[in-house]
Amino acid sequence: MNLETVKEVLRPTSHDQVTDWRPGYAWLAGGTWLFSEPQAHLDTLIDLDALAWPALVVSDEGLEIAATCRIAQLHDFQGPPEWTAVPLFRACCDALLASHKVWNTASVGGNICMSLPAGAMTSLTSALEGVATLLPRGGPPRQVTVLDFVLDNNRNVLTPGELLRSIHLPASALRKRFAVRQTSRTHLGRSAALIIGTVAQGGSDFRLTITAATPRPVQIGFATIPSADDLRAAIDARIPADGWFDDVHGSAPYKRHLTPYFAEEVRAELALGEPVA
């Protein structure tokens, strides 16, 4: 869609070249949502591609994912052999309501900044203990976990003009085993529930991350893999009856029913060959 109100596109080579921020400005990464509907309140786009941030940077500490990294780049990433959680990247990319053609344009950061309950990049990076680096206007960088980044449906912690720079996934999380369950009411539709479990070798540090079924990511942790009853009790204690996301992609009662069912499948899969608490 043509954005007829946009009169200027800025292409800074450093984010700090944008010294002022005013209504009418918007950061542009992939732009797949930005160009999907009228944006009458915008007159200036600031193109992030000119910043030339490396899409994916591997280090001993983990993986740095630039906000401008394309979904296709993340999907095709291989990673060191000891990073056993990397196949989860592809599973979450496949959960997106988007074609492979869109993957080559859409950005990881854009999906997270939209902060939709079914944002699969939010699901992925919160499950793998991601930490986001944010660049405020006129202030030093700050960090926030992806779990805390999303506040509610289409709402996050970003202040006006603040920019998501990257998401860091720690190597310890990337070395974990994982299990995932996802469902949509329609074929290739938006997720009604996307449930991810991770556990370290030996069955320690079990984490269950619930997304799409709730307005924001919910993560429940245990020192070791819990029993089925303990996990169900933890879900019921953590998510109140009115804490489920109700929309056209699935009612709140439907999601409230699905989540414990999928959570138990995830727990049982990860418990194979491991001691149960």
C-alpha positions in Angstrom: 0.0 0.0 0.0 1.2 3.5 -0.8 1.5 5.7 2.2 0.4 9.0 0.7 1.0 11.1 3.8 4.7 10.2 3.9 6.7 13.0 2.4 10.3 12.1 3.4 12.4 9.0 4.0 15.5 9.5 6.1 18.4 7.0 5.9 20.8 7.7 8.8 24.0 5.7 9.0 23.9 5.9 12.9 20.8 6.0 15.1 22.1 9.0 17.0 21.9 11.1 13.8 18.2 11.3 14.6 18.5 13.9 17.2 14.9 15.0 17.5 11.7 13.0 17.6 8.3 14.3 16.8 4.8 13.0 16.0 4.8 11.9 12.4 8.1 10.0 12.6 8.3 6.2 12.4 11.2 3.7 12.3 11.1 1.5 9.2 12.6 -2.0 9.2 10.8 -4.6 7.1 7.7 -2.5 6.9 5.4 -5.5 6.2 2.8 -4.2 8.7 3.6 -0.5 8.2 2.7 -0.7 4.5 -0.3 -3.0 5.1 -2.8 -0.3 6.0 -3.1 3.5 5.9 -0.8 5.5 8.3 -2.4 8.9 8.1 -0.5 10.1 11.2 2.9 9.6 9.6 4.8 12.0 7.3 8.4 10.7 7.8 10.0 7.2 7.7 13.5 6.5 9.1 15.0 3.6 7.3 17.0 1.3 9.5 18.7 -0.7 6.7 21.3 2.0 6.2 22.5 1.3 9.8 23.9 -2.0 8.4 23.6 -3.9 11.7 24.9 -7.5 11.3 21.8 -9.7 11.3 23.2 -12.5 13.5 26.4 -12.5 15.6 27.6 -15.7 17.2 29.9 -15.5 20.3 30.8 -17.6 23.3 28.1 -15.7 25.2 25.3 -16.6 22.8 23.6 -15.1 19.8 22.9 -11.4 19.1 19.9 -11.0 16.8 19.7 -7.5 15.2 16.2 -6.0 15.2 16.6 -5.7 11.4 17.4 -9.4 11.0 14.9 -10.8 8.4 12.7 -13.7 9.4 14.2 -15.7 6.5 17.7 -15.2 7.9 16.7 -16.5 11.3 14.9 -19.4 9.8 18.0 -20.5 7.8 20.5 -20.0 10.7 22.4 -23.2 11.6 24.5 -22.3 14.7 27.1 -24.3 16.5 26.2 -28.0 16.9 26.0 -27.7 20.7 23.1 -25.2 20.3 20.4 -27.8 20.4 17.6 -25.2 20.6 18.3 -23.7 17.2 15.6 -25.8 15.4 13.1 -23.9 17.5 13.9 -20.9 15.3 12.3 -22.7 12.3 9.4 -23.9 14.3 8.5 -20.4 15.4 9.0 -19.0 12.0 6.6 -21.6 10.6 4.1 -20.5 13.2 3.9 -17.0 11.7 0.9 -15.9 9.7 3.1 -15.0 6.7 4.3 -16.4 3.4 8.0 -17.2 2.7 8.0 -14.1 0.5 7.1 -12.0 3.4 9.9 -13.7 5.5 12.5 -12.1 3.2 11.2 -8.6 4.1 9.7 -8.9 7.6 12.1 -8.3 10.5 12.5 -10.0 13.9 12.4 -6.7 15.7 9.3 -5.6 13.8 7.4 -8.7 14.9 8.4 -8.2 18.5 7.6 -4.5 18.5 4.1 -5.1 17.2 3.7 -7.0 20.5 0.8 -9.1 19.4 -0.1 -12.1 21.5 0.6 -14.4 18.6 3.9 -12.8 17.6 6.1 -15.8 17.1 9.4 -14.0 17.4 8.3 -12.8 20.8 7.4 -16.5 21.6 10.9 -17.6 20.5 13.0 -15.0 22.2 11.1 -15.1 25.5 11.3 -18.9 25.6 15.1 -18.7 25.0 15.6 -16.1 27.8 16.2 -13.2 25.4 17.3 -9.8 26.6 16.5 -6.8 24.4 18.8 -3.8 24.1 16.8 -0.5 23.6 18.1 2.8 22.4 16.2 5.7 24.0 16.2 9.2 22.6 19.0 11.2 24.3 19.8 8.5 26.9 22.1 5.5 27.3 21.1 2.1 26.1 18.9 0.0 28.4 18.2 -3.7 28.6 14.9 -5.5 29.3 14.0 -9.1 29.1 11.6 -10.0 26.2 9.3 -11.4 28.8 9.0 -7.9 30.3 9.1 -6.0 27.0 5.6 -6.9 26.0 3.0 -5.4 28.4 -0.3 -6.3 26.7 -1.9 -6.8 23.3 -0.1 -4.4 20.9 1.6 -2.6 23.9 5.2 -2.6 25.1 7.7 -0.7 27.1 9.1 1.5 24.2 9.0 5.2 24.8 8.4 7.7 21.9 11.3 7.4 19.5 13.0 4.6 21.4 14.5 1.9 19.1 14.9 -1.8 19.6 18.5 -2.5 18.7 18.9 -6.3 19.2 17.9 -9.3 21.2 20.6 -11.5 22.9 19.9 -15.2 23.4 22.4 -16.6 26.0 24.4 -19.7 25.1 23.0 -21.5 28.2 19.5 -21.3 26.8 20.6 -22.2 23.3 22.1 -25.4 24.7 18.8 -26.6 26.1 16.4 -29.2 24.8 13.0 -28.0 23.8 9.5 -29.1 23.0 6.8 -27.0 21.3 3.1 -27.2 20.6 1.1 -24.7 18.4 -2.4 -24.6 17.0 -4.5 -22.3 14.9 -8.3 -22.5 14.3 -7.7 -22.3 10.6 -5.0 -23.8 8.3 -2.0 -21.4 8.4 -4.0 -19.0 10.6 -2.7 -16.9 13.5 -1.8 -19.0 16.5 -4.4 -19.6 19.2 -1.7 -21.1 21.5 2.0 -21.4 21.2 3.5 -23.3 24.1 7.3 -23.9 24.4 9.1 -25.9 27.1 12.9 -25.8 27.6 15.1 -27.8 29.9 18.9 -28.0 30.5 20.8 -31.2 30.2 20.1 -33.5 33.2 16.5 -32.1 33.6 17.3 -28.9 35.4 16.0 -25.4 34.9 12.7 -26.3 33.3 10.7 -23.4 31.8 7.3 -23.3 30.2 6.5 -20.3 28.1 2.9 -19.6 27.2 2.2 -17.2 24.3 -0.7 -16.4 21.9 -3.2 -17.8 24.5 -2.4 -14.8 26.8 -2.1 -11.1 26.1 1.6 -11.2 26.9 4.2 -14.0 27.4 3.9 -16.0 30.6 6.8 -18.1 31.8 6.7 -20.7 34.6 9.9 -22.1 35.9 10.9 -25.1 38.0 14.3 -26.2 39.3 13.7 -29.6 37.7 11.0 -31.1 35.4 7.8 -31.0 37.5 5.0 -33.5 37.8 1.9 -33.1 35.7 -0.1 -32.0 38.7 2.5 -29.5 39.8 2.6 -28.0 36.3 -1.1 -27.7 36.0 -1.4 -26.1 39.5 1.3 -23.6 38.5 -0.6 -22.6 35.4 -3.8 -22.2 37.2 -2.1 -20.1 39.9 -0.2 -17.9 37.4 -3.0 -17.2 35.0 -6.4 -16.1 36.4 -9.7 -16.9 34.8 -9.8 -13.5 33.1 -6.1 -13.7 32.0 -6.7 -15.4 28.7 -6.7 -13.6 25.4 -10.1 -13.6 23.7 -10.2 -12.8 19.9 -11.4 -14.1 16.6 -8.6 -16.6 16.5 -9.8 -18.4 19.6 -12.0 -17.6 22.6 -10.6 -17.3 26.1 -12.3 -20.6 27.3 -10.8 -22.4 24.2 -7.3 -21.2 25.0 -7.7 -21.9 28.7 -8.6 -25.5 27.7 -5.8 -25.9 25.2 -2.9 -24.5 27.2 -2.7 -27.1 30.0 -3.3 -29.9 27.5 -0.3 -28.7 25.4 1.7 -28.0 28.5 1.4 -31.6 29.6 2.5 -32.8 26.2 5.5 -30.6 26.3 6.3 -31.6 29.9 6.0 -35.3 29.1 8.2 -35.0 26.0 11.0 -33.3 27.9 10.6 -35.7 30.8 11.5 -38.8 28.7 14.6 -40.2 30.2 14.8 -37.5 32.9 14.0 -37.7 36.6 10.7 -36.1 37.5 10.4 -33.9 40.6 
